Structures are given as C-alpha cells and as structure tokens.
Amino acid sequence: MIELFAAHVPELMFGSLILFLLTGFPVAFSLAACGLMFGFLGMELGLLPPSLFQALPLRVFGIIQNDTLLAIPFFTLMGLILERSGMAEDLLDTVGQVFGPIRGGLALAVIFVGALLAATTGVVAASVISMGLISLPIMLRYGYSPAVASGAITASGTLAQIIPPSLVLIVMADQLGRSVGDLYKGAFIPAFVLVGLYALFIVGLAIFKPKMVPALPPEARTYRQPDGSSGIRSLVVFGLLVTVVSVVFGLNYGDILSALKGEEVTPALDETIVIALTGGTLLALVGALINKALGLGLLSRITERVTFVLIPPLALIFLVLGTIFLGIATPTEGGAMGAVGGMIMAWARGKLDMGLLKHALESTARLSCFVLFILIGSTIFSFTFTAVDGQIWVEHLFDKLPGGEIGFLVFVNTVIFILGFFIDFFEIAFILVPLLAPVADKMGIDLVWFGVLLAMNLQTSFLTPPFGFALFYLRSVAPAKDYLDRITNKRIAGVKTMDIYRGAIPFVIIQIAMVAALIAFPGLVTFGLDKKIEVDLDTIEINVQSGSEGGGGWGQQSDTWGGGGAAPADDGGAASEPAPADGQAPADSGTQSSEGFGTNQRGW
C-alpha cells in the first residue's frame, strides 16, 4: 500500500487540489493544505525526510521581501486613484466627440480609450465599470446594437490584462524567473496588434452592418466652433504637425546625442521611440498652452480639448513605461512614480481627498493580500510537489504529445483557455505556470514568449461566457429593464444577459486568433528583446600577465584555466627569491603545492 502511494503521490496531490477547488474552499488555503497534508503524510510514512519543511519559513520571507511583487500594489493604487479622478469620463467624452461623426465612431472611441485606460489604470474591473456607466447609455441612446456596445466595452476593458503595466505580466515574470521589463517589451507589439484587430472588426461592421453602429447625430456634437464647423480640420493639421516633428526628432536623436556628448552615440530603438513620443506630447501641450494663454485662436475648441485631456495620461504612460523600457527605473520604481503621478493628476483635477485616498488604499491592500496569500499557498504546495518529484511527472505528461514544441503550446493553451471559464487568472498563474515553466524551458521555448502567450490566453478568461469576469462587471452596471432616456425622453430597451454574451463572442474569436498568431510568429514577442548571449564554459580562457620577468609566484605567460599552463616551478621545489614588495603575489616559500597558489603544475 505504501509502495502504491509513493508511486502516485504527484497525481494524488494534484487531484486533491482540484477536489478542494471544486468544493469552493479558498484557493490560498487549498494550496497550503494540500502541500502540508501530503508533506506530513510523506514524512510519517518515511517517504520524505523529517527536515522537509525547515526551509519553508525562509521561502515565505523571501516572498514577502520580493521587490518585483511590490509593483502590484503601486500599479493598483495608481489605477484606482485615476479611475476615481474622473479621467475616464473626460477621455470617453472627448474621444467620442472626435470619432462620433463616423459610423462606428463611438465603439472605436471605447476601444481606444480602453487601451489608454489599460496603460494607466491596469485594472479590468475599473475600466469595464467606468465605460459601462459612461459610454453604454450614450451608445444605446443613438441606436447602437446592445450586443456590439456590450462587446466593445467588455473587450476593451480586458486590454488591461495584456497592455503594460499589466498585473498579469508582473505575476508571470515572477513565476517564470524573467524580468518584468522583458515581458512588458514582449507584450507591447501583440497588445497593440490586438487593439488594431478590435478596431478593424468595428470598421467591418460599419461597412457591412451600418445600422448596428450608427454615427453620432449633429445635435450631439458639443465642441463646435462659433461658425458652426466641427474644428476637426484643425485637429488633423495639428496632429500631423506634431507627428512630423516627433519623427524628425527621432530620426536625428542619435546625432543630437553625439553632438552633446562629443562622441559617436547610437541610441537603442526603444529609447529613440520613447524620447520621440515624449517630445511630441510635450510639443503639443506647450503649443496648446501658448495658443490659449495668448488668445491666438490657431487651434479649434476640439483640438484644445483633445490636447488637454490626452496629454496628462500620455505623460504618465511615458513616465512609467518609458523609464522602465529605458532601464532608468525598475518596474517597482516605475509603479511608485505612477502612483505619485496619479495623485498629482487627481489633485490637479480637484478630486484628491481623504475619502478617495482611503478607498484606494483599502482596495489596494485587499488585492495585495489576496495575491500574497495565494503565492504563499502555491509555494507550500510546490515545495512538497517538488520533493515528491512532481516536476518529473509533469514532464512525462507532455513528452508523448505529438507535434513537439507546437503540440505542447497548443495543448497548454487549450487547457488554460478551458480553465479560464472557471478559475481566476491569479490562480492559474500561481498553480499551473510553475508546473509548466520547467517543461517549456527544457523544450527550448523562450520563457518571455511563453509568458506573453499565456497572458494573452488568460485575457480571454475575462470574456468567455458564461463566467467571464468582465461580463459580470458590465452586467452589474448595464440597465436590465427598459428605461426613459433623460436626454431624448425616449424609451430605451434594456440590455439582456444574452446580448452581453453575444457581443463578447466575436472578440473571443479575435483573441484566439491572436494566440494562434503568437504561436506561429514568435517574433511578434521577441522582436524588441535583447538577444540572449550564449556562453560556452569549455572555451573560457583566463590570461594572466606577469608583472615582472622574475621567477616564482604568478606565471610569466598566458595561462588557461585549469589547463596546465601555469607558472613553472623552479628546480628546487621552492621560491628562488623573496616575495616582491610591489604588490605581486608572493611565491610559496615552502613545499611545492600541486593544488594551490604558488609554484604548481596544474594552474589554479
């Protein structure tokens, strides 16, 4: 019986964990309970050493002292403060006025604002609820299909899972043993390709199903010029001017640096992009401020509005992500700067008070404790799981899969997609990723690519009916019954749960297609990463130059580590002259050594 138990401990541990989770027991305590129970049982049966858990307190303290995880409360605090400061309302109102005159413009505005909120708040619930409260009534008022409106809001809200500074990427980096900055860089291109696919879907609806996504009527366009014109032409010209200046500045950035430093400098591509974008936003802000202060009238009302509303969050994005990409700040330091920047923005809007700060701090502490306890529980579980050779069992589960690396990735992503119907992304990251990462690494899969791929897959868990969290968030704020619109005094039909589900399905398909694209084209992730330097330890040589032409001590010619080219011993077996006083290593004055420093035959 004991032999049978010993042969199947990993399977029993994993099965017991699934059973605990299905009963509804808290995940953190389920993980810890399984780890401790099987650990003590193994020690009682003599299968595990009695000292198994001696190092566990050090592991727990190591989690608490992990600087990488400190970025989670900072980014959460930044997002909650910005969400309460009214930034989302201003962005949706302004961008909606810009895109509103075209078919599908409100849906496009929701997607672009969702991407911007994802890069500043990084919280799915905050983004979905904010846009559901603000934009959903407007879209329903002007004739949008409830399914399209719901799908655009829920899908754009989930972009916070993949666009940096995503909390999912921070957790993935910690579990995979890679830097947060690398995962941020790797996720940058796929995230904005996904935004483009969302926008392309809305454009397709505007062309083939125009009645589902009507344009904003003229009476709803508020930022007009005194002569009745929209002022969009001024916005386009100003945007093109800023773009041209930014591009020219970026192309000549290396020459400018070389002139300032007096030597040839070749900046990295990501540094050039960040600096060019920062220069463009500052130029737009300064130009708008000068125009308003001097009353020049060169910019239209909508142009000034867009500039003053978009520049602060863009500046915050460059402050946080720019410093991380350039290596100036760690993700933790970037998160701290973002939290301070969010407070400054809220204070500038007159929204920062003790009530807002207290609510944001309480929510941040709650989420941070939730993550920390799950991580401690998963550490206890993996501690015992590793002791019973669970990682070998996991490897054997995948080594018979057809298709090699591609087969492994397809199978893993299918499993995670299914689990996303029922389990939160934090739980998947802390339970499955530590088991899958060693297998992926052993198969030669780039772990940054693997992490971004899983994060993109986990994003679908927020949208998949019937248990997607984003769908629940929107259901909580969407009107379920018919209501009387306060602007048009017309009766508007409520949003049914099936409308929310139907609206999410096309965006789930887009995300699955994006996961497949990442598997087929890993360069989308690895394009901007630093190349890994391979070191062959067998070819390393250490050349030691003699400081004098004298006898003993250090060698007088190039020597190879452990390779037999050491300093020769003198004929008598001892040093032939006293130790020099000029800092050279002294020769051995005693018996010749065959292993240590001094006069030897085998090197160091």
N, C-alpha and C positions, 0 to 999 in steps of 0.2 A: 504493500500500500504506500509506504514511504517512497519507494523507488518510483512508483507511478506518479505520485505527487511531485517529486523532484524533477521528473522528466517533462512535466507540463505546467510548471509554475508560471511562466510568462503568459500562457494562454489563460490560465485561471485568473491572474491579476487583471488582464485586460477585460475579460468577461465580467469580473466582479465590478470593475469600474463602470462598464456600460449599464449593468444592473442598477448600481447606485444612481446613475444619472437618470435612468428611466423612472425611478421612484420619485424624482423631484427633489432629492436631497441636494443641498447647496454644493456647487462644483468644487470649491476650495476644500471643503471638509470631506467630500467624497474621495478626492485625490489623496489627501493626507491619511484618511482612514485606511484606504487600500494599501498604501505604502507601509504604514506602521503595522497593520494586521499581518500582512504576508512577511514582513521583516521579522516580527517577533515569532511567528509560526515557524519560519525557517530556522531561526536560532534554537527554538525548542526541539526541533527535530534533528538538529545537528547539521543542517544543510548550509547554514551561513555562520560566519564567525561571531562570537558574542560581542565583539567590538564594532559591529557593523555601523551603529548609529553614533559613534564617538565624534565623527567629523561633521555630523549634521548641524550642530549649533554654528559652526564656522560657515557652513553653506548659507544658513539663514541670515547671519550677519552680513555675509557677502552680498546677498540680495538687497538688503536694506542700504548698504553703502554703495550700490551701483549708481554711478553718476549718469549713465545713459538713461536709466529709467526715470531720473529726476526731470527729464524733458517732458514727461507725460503731464504732471500737474502744471507745469509752466504753460504749455500749449493749451491745456484745457482751460486754465484761468484766462488766458488771452482771448480764447474764443467766446467764453461765457460773458466776459465784460463787453466785447464788441457786439455780441448778439443783443445785449440789453441796452446798448448805447443808441440804438435806432439806425445803425449803419445800413442794415438790410433794407429797411423801408426806403431810405433815400436812394440806395442803389437800384432797387426794383422800380421805383417811380421814375428815376432819371433814364435808365437804360430802356425801360418800357416806352418812354416818350421818343427815344431815338429810333427804336426798331418798330414801334407800333404802327406807323403808316403802311407797312408792307404786310402781306399775308403771312401769318405765322410769326409775326414780329414779337408778340408777347411771349410766345413759347421760346423763341430764340433768346429773348431778354432773360427769361427764367434760367435757361441753361447757362448763359454767360455769367449771370450774377451768381448762380450756384457754384460755378468754377471759381469765381473770385472769393466767395464766402468760404469755400473749401480751403483756399490758400491762406485765409486769415483766421477763420474760426476753427476749422478742422473737426467740427462736431456735427455728426449726421442729424441728430435729433433737433439741434438748434436751427440748422439750415432748413430742414423739411417743415418744421412747425412755423418758422418765420415766413417762408414763402407760401405755405398753405394759408396762413392768416391774411397775408397781404395780396398776393397775386391771384389766388384761386377765385375769390369773389369778382375781381376785375375781368378775368378770362371768361367766367360764366356769364357775366353781365353783357359782354359783347359777342356772345354766340359761339364760344369755343365748345368743342365736344368735351363732355366731362371726362371721358377716358383719356383723351390727348392731354388735357390740362393736368389730370392726376399723374399720368405717366411722366410728363416733363418735370413736374415738381419733385416726385419721388426719386427719379433717376438723377437729376441734377443735385439733389441733396446728398445722394450716396457718393458723389465725387470726393467728398471729404475723406473717404477711405483710401484713395489712391493718389490724390494730388498732395504733394508735400505742403505743410508739415503734418502728414497723416500719423495718427497714433498707431495704426496698424503697422506701418513701416518701422516705427520705433521698436515695437514689440518683436517684429520679425528680425530686425537687426540684432537684438539682444539674444534671441533664441538661436539664430544662425551663427553667431560669433563674428558678424561683419559690422562695419561702421555704419552708423545711421546716414552719414553724408553720402556713402556709396549707394545705399538704397534710394535716397532722395534723388540722386543724379540718375540712377537707373530707371526710376518711375516717371521722370519728367516727360520724356517723349511719349511713352504709352498713354499717360494720363491725358495729354492734350490731343493725341490722336483720337482717344475715346470721346472727348468733348466735340471734336470735329465730326465724328460719326453721328453723335446725337443731333448736332445741328443739320447735318446732311439729311437725316431722317425727317426732320421738321420741314426742310426745304422740299423734300419729295412730297410730303403731304400737301404743302402749299401749291404744288404744281398739279398733282393728280386728284387731291381731295380738298379743294379750296374752301368748301363750305364748313369743313371741320376746324379750320384755323383762319377766321376772317381777320381783316385789317382793323386797326383802331379807327373809329369814325372821327371826322374832323372836329366835332364838338368836344371830344375827349382829349384833344391835344392842347395842353395848357401853356407850354413855353413858346409863345408866338412873338414875333416882332411887332412893333407898333403899326407897321403897314400890313399886317396880317400874314406875312410869309412865315415859313417854319423855321428858318435860320439854319437848316441842315447844311446848306452850301458852305456857310462859314465854318461849320464843324468839320466838314470834309477837307476844306483847304487847310485849316489849322492842324488837323491830324496828319495830313500829308507833309506839311512843313516840318512838324516835329519828327516825323518818321525819317525824312530825308536827312535832317540834321543828326539824328541818332546814328543812322547808318554810316554817314560820312565820318562822324566822330569815332565810331567803332573801327572803321577801316584804317584810320590814321592813329589809333590809340597807341600802337606799338612805336610809331615814330615820335609821338609826343613823349612817351616814357623815355625813349632813348635820348631825346634832346634834354629832358630834365635831369637824367642821371649821368649824362656824358658818356654813355657806353651803349653798345647794341643790346636791346632788350626785346625778347619775343614773348609776349604775354600768352597765357593759355586761352583757348577758345571760350571756355565758360567765364573766365574773368572778363574778357572783352565784351561778351554779351551782357553780363550783369552791369558793367560800367556804362555801356552804351544805353541800356534801358533806364538806368538811374539818371544819366544825363538828360535823356529825353523827357522823363517825368518832371525833373526839376525845371527844365526849359519851359514846359507847358505851364507849370504853376507860376513861375516868375512872370511869364508873358501875360497870363490872365490877371495876376495881381496888378501889374503895371497898367494894363488896359482899364481895370476897374478903378484904380486909385486916381489916374489922370483923366478919367472920363473920355477916353479916346473913341470909344464906340466901334472899335475894329472887330470885336467879337460879338456874336449874337448871344441872346439870353441862354439858348440851349447849349452853346459852346462853353460859356462860363459855368453853367450849372454842371455839365459833364466834367469839366476840369476840376472844380472844387469838390465834387463828390467822389470822383475816381482816384484823384491823386493821393489822399491820405491812406486808403488801404493798399494802393500800389507801393507807396513809400514804405509801409510796414512790411509788405512782402519782400521788398528788396533788402530791407534792414535785417530781416530774419533769414530768409533763404540765401540772399546774396552773400552775407558774411559766412554762412555755412559752406556754400559752394566754393568760395574763395579761400577757405581754410583759415579765415581770420578768427572765427568763433566755432566752438563745438556746438552740437545740437542743443545741449543743455544751456549753454550761454546764450545761444540764439533764442531759445524759448524764454529765458529770463528777460532778454531785451524786448521780445514780443509782448510779454505780459506788461512791462513798463510802458511800451508804446501804446498798447491797448488802453491802459489807464489814462495816458495823456490824451488820446483821441476822445475817450469818453468825457474827460474833464473839459476839453475844448468844446464839446457839444453841450455842456452843461448838464450831463446825465450822471456824472460820477458822484454818488453819495454813499452814506454808510449802508443803506438798505441794499443797494446794488452790490457793493463790495462784500457784504455779509453773505448774500445769496450765492455769489460767485465762489467765494471761499468754501462755503459749506458743500456745494456741489462738487468742487474740485477735490476736497478732502474725501468725499464719499466715493468718487470714481477711483482715486488713487489707492484708497484702502481696498477697494474691490479688486483692482489689478494686483496689488501686493499680496493679498491673501491667496489668490489663485496661483500666483507664481510660487509662493512658499509651498502650497499644496502639491503643485506639479513637481517641485524639487524633491519633496519627500517621496513621491511616487517613483520618479525616475531614479532616485538613489537606490531603492530596493530593486527596481526593474533592471537596472544595470548590474546589480550584484548577482542576479539570477540569470545573467547572460540574455536578457530580453532583447538587446540590440541584435544579437545573432539570430534570434527567432524572427525579428522583423526583416532582417536581410534575406532570410530563407523564404519569407512570404513573397518577395519580389524577384528573386533570382530566376524563377521559372516563367516569368511573364514574357510573352512574345513581343518582339519589336525592340528589345533592348532599352535604350535611353528614352526613345519616344513612347514606347509602350508603358514604361514606368510613369512618365509625365502624364499621359492620357489617363491611366488608371488612378493615379493620385488625385488629379484634378476632378475626376468623376466622383470619387469618394468624398472629397471636400465639398463639392457642389451639392451632393445629396445631404451631407451632414449640416450644411448651411441652412437647410429647411428648418432644423430643429435646435441647433446649438449656436450660441453667440460666438462672434469671431475671436474674442479673447480666449474663450475656452478651447477653440480649435487650435489657435496659435500655441497655447501652453501645453496642450495634450499631445497633438499629432506632430507638430513641427519638430520637437526634439527627437521623436522617433524616426521621422523621415529624413532629417538633415544628414545624419551619418551615411545613410544609404545613397542619397543623392551625391554626396561628396565622394564616396567610394566609386561611384559610376562616372566620375569626372564632370559632373554637372556644376556649372558656375553657381555658387550659392546666392549671389546677388540677383542673378536672373531667376533662380528658383524662388527667392523671396518675393520679388515683384510679381512673378506669375501667380503665386499663391494669394498675394494681396489683391490682385485683380479678380481672382476667383472668389475670394471672400466678399468682395464688394457685391457680387450677385446675391449673397445670402440676405442682403437687406431688401431685395426686390422680389425674390421668388415667392409667389403666392403658395399657400395661404398664410405663411408665418413670417414673411419679411418684415423686419422692424420698421423700415421706412413706410411701409403700407399702414402699419398700426399708428405711426406718428401722424400721418395725414388723415387717417380715419378719425383720430381724436379731435381734429380741428375743422374737418370738412363738414358742411351742413348736410345732415342726413335727410331732412324733410324739406319740402318746398318752403320758400320764404319770399318776403317782399323786399325787393332791392331799394335801398334808401336813396339812390341817385336817380334811377329811371322810374321808380314806382311800379315796376313790372314784377310779376311773379316769376321767380326763378326755380327751376326744378332742382331738387336736392341731388347730392352725389351718392349713388348706390355703391355698396361694397364691391359688387361685380364690376362697376365702372373703374374702380381703382385697380382691381386685378387685371382687367383687360388692358388698361393703359400701361401697366408695368411689363407685360409680356414682350412687346417689341423691343424694349430696352434691355430686357434679359437676354434676348437673342443677340442683340448687338454686343453685349458684354461677353457672351460665349464665343462669338466670332473673334473678339479681341483676344481672348485667352488662346484660341487656336492660332491666331496670327503671331502671338508671342512665342508659342512653341515652334512655329515654322520659321520665324525670323528673330532669333535671339539678339541680333544686332540692334533691334529697337531698344533693348535694355543696356547692352554692353557698349554701345557706340561711344558714349561720353566718359566711360570709366578709364581710370589709369590702367595701363597694361601691367599684368602680373609679371614680376621678374622671377624667372626660374633660376635656381642656384643648384649647381651640381657640386655636392660636398667633396666628391672624389677628385675634383680638379682644382681645389683651392690651394694656393701656394702662399707661404709667408716668407718674404725675403727680408733677411736681417743683414744690415750693413755694419761692418766693423768700424769702430771709431778710431782705431789706430792699427798699425801694422804689427803690433806686438803679438805675444804668444797666446796664453790661456784665456779663459773666460769666454766671451761671446765669439762666435765664428767670424772668420775673415772673408767668407764668400757667401753667395746666395744659398740659402738652405730651404729645403722643402719640409713642411710639417710632417714629422714622423717618418721622413723618407730617407734617412741615412746620410744626409749631407750636413751633419752637424760640425761644430768646431772640432778639429782634431786634438786628440790628447797628445801630450808630449811623451817623449820616450820613457821618462822615469815614472810616469803614472801620477805625477803631481804637478802643481803650477810651477813654472820655471821662474816667475818673478812676482814680487809682492803686488797686492791689489792696487790699481792706479787710483789717484785722488781726483781725477777729472770727471767722475760720475759714471765710469764704466762699471759693469757688473764685475765683482771680484771673482777671480779664479778660485776653484776649490783647492784648499791647501792640504787636504788630507788624502785619503784613499780615493782612487778613481771610482766614480759612480757610473753605473750602467743605466740608470733611470732618471736621475735628477738633473739640475742645472750643473754647470761646470764643465769639466773635460769629460765627455762621454762619447759613446759610439752610436747612439740611437737618436740623437736630436733631443727634443724637449721631453 
